[in-house]
Amino acid sequence: MSDSRNILEVEHLCQYFTSGHRGNRMTVKAVDDVSFSVRHAETFGLVGESGCGKTTTGRTIIRLYDPTSGTVRFDGKLISGKMNRELSTYLSQNMAMIFQDPIESLNPHMTIEEIIGEGLRLRGMDRQRVHQAVIEMLHKVGLTEEHATRYPHEFSGGQRQRIGIARAMILKPRLIIADEPVSALDVSIQAQVINLLNDLKEEMGLTILFIAHNLSVVKYFSDRIGVMYYGKMVEIATSRQLYEHPLHPYTRALLSAIPQPNPLTERHRKRIDYVPERDHDYSHEQPEMREIEPEHFVYCSESEFERYRQEL
């Protein structure tokens, strides 16, 4: 059911990829029946190990991929239907994406001003206004006017990611999909970029879908968190709920893998392994998303649901 607090609503989203020839075809369920919502001015973290489908989810929402099935609504408007010029324009006006690789996502033959201002030029803005908007955005992301005439290869990884953020922000979108924006950066630069995103979020009232596998970063940056495993959403909770009371065995395994900064506690940290065949018995009961407590949902069977409630 639609909630007026939500800006993004994803319902039963599926993204399947098929490869091979006739008689030897294989289908990969990259995203399999995923549902979640993101509220206005919220940061929703999407986490999971590599290959779990979180990046594909983000790319499908912004329509870099056409969804196999399911619906996606942005501010009540269906955006998962047939792509046409009207929908393409609507998406470009309201959504933008920050890509994981700051090197591959920037055209090496364009200057920084051309890269950041391209979207404004496509909207018909004149050259002088584009130049002024680019300079203002460069200052916001911690760069200077002299950087506008340079090329991507002249910058460090952290600076290139700032350029990618500036390119996404200059169109003043209402939703930013940040696809592991700090995973390719040094730890000190990661903190700078996260703080920059936080500042811009507060200043511009942004809503952010933050895709990452670094759970420490997600805990700091996100209001609510969704955990994905092999194309399925297995747990959704507030940041506090997830870290204080993780319920799904996979979530517990992920959290147990976070290194401890204290060498004494790190020495005694116990890793938890997640083995679906061992941890679940779905031979008689089918799992589904169930609300264990307010705002805390877990993909579980009826008997698991009762056990999780007792644990809380």
Secondary structure as GFF3:
##gff-version 3
##sequence-region A 1 312
A	DSSP	beta_strand	6	19	.	.	.	ID=ss1
A	DSSP	beta_strand	26	39	.	.	.	ID=ss2
A	DSSP	beta_strand	43	47	.	.	.	ID=ss3
A	DSSP	alpha_helix	54	61	.	.	.	ID=ss4
A	DSSP	beta_strand	69	74	.	.	.	ID=ss5
A	DSSP	beta_strand	77	78	.	.	.	ID=ss6
A	DSSP	alpha_helix	85	94	.	.	.	ID=ss7
A	DSSP	beta_strand	95	98	.	.	.	ID=ss8
A	DSSP	alpha_helix	112	122	.	.	.	ID=ss9
A	DSSP	alpha_helix	127	140	.	.	.	ID=ss10
A	DSSP	three_ten_helix	145	149	.	.	.	ID=ss11
A	DSSP	three_ten_helix	152	154	.	.	.	ID=ss12
A	DSSP	alpha_helix	157	169	.	.	.	ID=ss13
A	DSSP	beta_strand	175	179	.	.	.	ID=ss14
A	DSSP	alpha_helix	187	204	.	.	.	ID=ss15
A	DSSP	beta_strand	207	212	.	.	.	ID=ss16
A	DSSP	alpha_helix	215	221	.	.	.	ID=ss17
A	DSSP	beta_strand	224	229	.	.	.	ID=ss18
A	DSSP	beta_strand	232	238	.	.	.	ID=ss19
A	DSSP	alpha_helix	239	244	.	.	.	ID=ss20
A	DSSP	alpha_helix	249	256	.	.	.	ID=ss21
A	DSSP	alpha_helix	263	267	.	.	.	ID=ss22
A	DSSP	alpha_helix	276	279	.	.	.	ID=ss23
A	DSSP	beta_strand	288	293	.	.	.	ID=ss24
A	DSSP	beta_strand	296	300	.	.	.	ID=ss25
A	DSSP	alpha_helix	302	311	.	.	.	ID=ss26
###
